[in-house]
Amino acid sequence: MEFAINFSPQAAQLYADRKIHVDRFKCPDWPDMIEEARALAPVYVHFPLDAGTISGRATDLDAVDAMARDTNTPFVNYHLVAYARDFPDAPPETEDERVTALVEERTVSELSRAVERFGVDRVILENIPYFAPAGKYMRASVDPDVLRRSIAQTGCGFLLDLSHARIAAHYLGVDPRAYVERLPVEHLRELHLTGVDWVKGKLLDHMELADEDLAWTQWAVDRIAAGDWPTPAIVAFEYGGIGEPFKWRSEAHVIERDVNRLNEMLENAR
């Protein structure tokens, strides 16, 4: 199990100063960032690939494969996403079985294409957050049964974003731990961790780790250590980054404190 963090200038400096230990920097598919990051440490790429939508970004699978191999990125990750714009005649919160079935059909189709191109062991599907009627995603995107059936039909692995699951459970009005357990955790290949907090009336991730977040992380680590969930190949702390979204949440003292905390916690699951 490798431990990674979002690449940021702050994380880079802490790593260079040997104040934190990570096995890899997690990067988007930005060539300049990748080159900067891997001058310091190994990297892996988290791709902006979606399954379940008809209006997402076009995918060049040859380019994805080349970048994954060049960076020794073990997985090609997809997000189960159906945008509200894909269903202009249905509200985002609909539980209409026809909408759910169409989202699942599109997800399986895209994942099957990826599995054929990359091999079943290299493809993983990530759960996304959900913000009810005010958000841009359809409820079917976070339906555990859709995730579970899509993985069962294609054989791909699961990327559990624990913060996404907590946010989705809140806006769905369900118990968050029960929601996580309904996800296809038996196929876990990668795990993402961040803090969750309220910002301007909205529950957001990519935050520093408060006591509640540490309790959630410990719960996940305990599940892995007990053998209830498989040991993921990568655990990524998604705090910090580059650009406006991370301008106010990429603080060096937070990175140093939380990375060291997480390394200690993860020892029990290695």
N, C-alpha and C positions, 0 to 999 in steps of 0.2 A: 504494500500500500504506500503510494507516494503522496506527499503533502504539497499543495500548491497555493499560491496567492495571486490575485490580480496584479498584473504588472503596473507599477506606478513609479514616478521619480522617488517618492518617499520610501517605498519598499526596496527599490534598487539601491538607494544609499544605505539603508539599514543592512541589506544583504552584503554590500561591499565592505561595510564596517564590521561585519560578523556579529551583528546584534540580533539577527534572526536567522533561523535555518528553514529553508524550503528546498524541496527536491526539484521543483519546476516553477517557472512563472507562467501563469495563465494569460493568454493574449487573444484578442479578437483577430480576425483575418486581415490584419493591417501589416503589410510587409515591413514598413519602417520600424514599427514598434517591435515586431518579431526580431529584427536584426539587432536593435538596441538591447532587448532583453536577453537574447542568447549570447551576447558578448559577455554576460555575467554568469548565466546559469542555463541549464536546459529549459526548454519552453514546451508548451503544448497549445494548440489552437482550439478555441471554442467557436464553432462555426454558427453563423446566423441562418440556419436552415430550418424550415418549417414543414410540417406534414399536417394535412387537414384543411388547408386553405387553397383557394383558387386565385388569391390576389397577393400572394407573398412575393418576395424577391426571387427573380429568376436564378436558377442554380446551374453552374457549370461544373459538372461532376468531375471532369478531367482536371480542372484547376483545383478543386477541393482535394482530390487524390494526390496531386503533385505537392500541394502544401502540407498535407498530412504526412506524407512520406518524408519530405524534406526536413520537417521538424520532429520526426519520430512521434507524432501525435497518435496515440493508440486507438482513439475512437473518432468516428464521424457522427456528430451529435445532431439530432433533430429535436424540435419543440413541437408538441401537439398543440396546434393553434388553428382555431377557426375564428376569423374576424367578424365583427358585427356587420361590416360592409359586405361580407359574403352572403348575408341573409337579410336583405333590405326589407323583407316582408314579415320578419319575425323579430321579437324583442330579444335582447341578449340573454335574458333569464329564462327563456322558453325551455320547457322540458318535452317539447313535441318530439315524439319518437322518430318522425320522418327526418327532422333536423339532425338528431343524434345519429341515426343510421347513415346519413349522407356524410357527416363529419368522419365517422369511422371508416366508411368506404374510401374516402379521399386519403385518410391517414394510412390505411393499409396499402393503398395503391402506391403512394410515395415511398413508404418504407420498403415495400417489395422491390421497387426500382433501385433503391439504395443497397439493399441486401444483395441483389443480383450484381451490382457494380463493385461493391467493396467486400462482400463476404459477411455472413451473419455475425461473426464475432467482432466486427469493427463498427457496427451500427448500434446506436443507443438513442432512446427516446426520453425527453425531459418533460416533466410536468411544469406548467406555467402558473402564474398567479391569476386571480379572478377578482373583479371589483364590482360585480352585480350590474344593475342597469347603467350605472355611471361609467362603466368601463368599455373597452373596445373589443373584448373577447366574448364569444358565446359560452354559455354554461357548459355545453357539451365538451368544450376544450379541457375542462377539469373534472369530467365525469370519470371516477375511478374505473368503472366498467369499460369505458371506451379505451382507456389506457391499457387495461389488463387484456382485453380482447385483441387490441392491435398488436401487442407484444406476443400474445399467444399465437396469432395467425402468421406472424412474420419471423418469429424466433429471435428478434433483436433483444438487446439488453435495456436496462432501465437506468436513467440518471435521475436520482431523487434530489430535487432542490427542496430542502426542508423548510426554508423560509417561504417559498412559493406555496407549499402545501399549507402552512399555517395561515397565510393570507387568504388563500382560497377557502379554507374551512371557516374562517371568520365570516366572510361575505356569503357563504352558503348557509351559515347558521347551523353548523354541525360541530360535533366534538373533534378537535384537531388531531388528537392521537388516534382516535378511531378512524378518522379520514386517512391518515398516513398508512395505517395498517391495511386499509382497503386498496391501496395502491399496489402495483406489482413488485413489492420490495424483495420478493424471492429471486428476482432477476437483477438485483442491484449490481451495477458496474462502476458507477461514479456517484459521489455525494458532494453537494454544494451546501455551504454553511454561511450564514451572515446573521447579524442582528436584525430585529424587526421593531419598528417604532412608528408612532403617529407623527405625520408631517402635514400641516395644513389640512387637518381633517381626514387624511387618507393614510391607511396602513401601508408602509413601505419597507422594503428590504435594503440590502447593501449598507446596513448601519453597523456601528460598533456593537460589541457583545455586552449586553447587560446581564444581570443575574438570571432573568428568565431565559435568555438565549443560551446561556451556559447550561442551564438545566435541560433545555431541549437537546443541546449537543451531547450532554452526558447520557441522556436517554438513548439517543441514536448509537452512541459508542457502546453502550451496554448491550443493545440489541445485537450489534455486530460481534462483540466479544463473546456473547453467549451462544453464538452460532444461529440465532434466529434470523438474521439477515446475512447474506454473503459479505465477505470482506471486499470492499470496492478497490479497484485498481488505483483510483485517484480520489483524494478528498481535497476540495478547493475552498479556500476562504475568499469570498467575493467582496471584500471590502477594499476600497481604494481604486484608483484608476486615473485616466487622463480625459480631460474635456469637461464641459460644463456640468454634466450630471454628477461628476465626482469632485467638483471644485470644493465643496463644503464637507465632504466625507472621505478624505484621504489624508488623515493626520498621522504623522510619524509616530507620535507617542501611543496612539491607539493601535497601530500596526504592530509595534514592538511588543506591547502588552498582550494583545490578543493572539498573535502568532505564537508567542511563548506559552500562553495558556493552552492553546489548542495542541501544540506539540506534546505537552505533558498529558493531556487527556487522551490523545490518540495512541499513546504508548500501550494502553491496555487493550487496544484492538488489533495491534500489529502482530 
